Amino acid sequence: TLTVTSDTTVIAYFASNGGTEGIDDVAEDDIHISVGNGCIVADGVEPSDIKVYDITGRSSNNRDLPSGVYLVKIGNLPARKIVVIR
């Protein structure tokens, strides 16, 4: 708990929980999405069918992804959320 009584700047530092990568548990139509070598991969689909967007909706090249939240669109399937933690 923090009580602020005047203009204050607060900085938070977060430590990793020890994991290197995290991912929502998603699987549909024999598609499994995972994270490997800084890229989002999907087993059972052509790489050209995978579209990756950052949290602001900008298209990503899906290479050397920094830590963050990404939306993954595969063909006509609904988007899935992937969290990459390094």
C-alpha positions, -999 to +999 in steps of 0.1 A: +000+000+000+013+034-009-003+067+002+005+097-020+001+131-005+018+152-032+032+149-068+051+116-068+070+095-093+068+058-088+090+033-106+083-004-105+109-031-113+097-066-120+118-098-118+113-128-140+096-158-124+124-179-137+107-191-169+121-182-202+089-184-223+053-184-215+023-193-237-014-195-233-026-231-236-042-231-271-049-259-294-076-262-321-080-282-353-047-300-346-028-267-344-004-262-315+011-228-310+045-225-293+074-201-289+109-211-301+141-192-308+123-159-305+096-168-330+060-179-327+055-212-345+023-233-352+025-270-359+002-282-386+000-250-407+021-234-434+043-207-421+028-182-446-006-188-428+007-174-395+002-136-390+017-120-358+007-086-345+020-067-315-003-055-288-009-022-306-021-041-337+010-036-358+022-065-380+054-082-367+080-100-388+079-129-362+117-129-358+136-122-326+105-111-308+111-090-277+092-097-245+056-088-249+020-098-258+013-109-293-019-117-312-015-147-336-039-152-365-038-184-384-058-185-416-096-181-408-092-192-372-098-167-343-067-148-330-049-163-301-029-145-274+008-155-270+030-141-242+067-142-249+088-137-218+126-136-219 
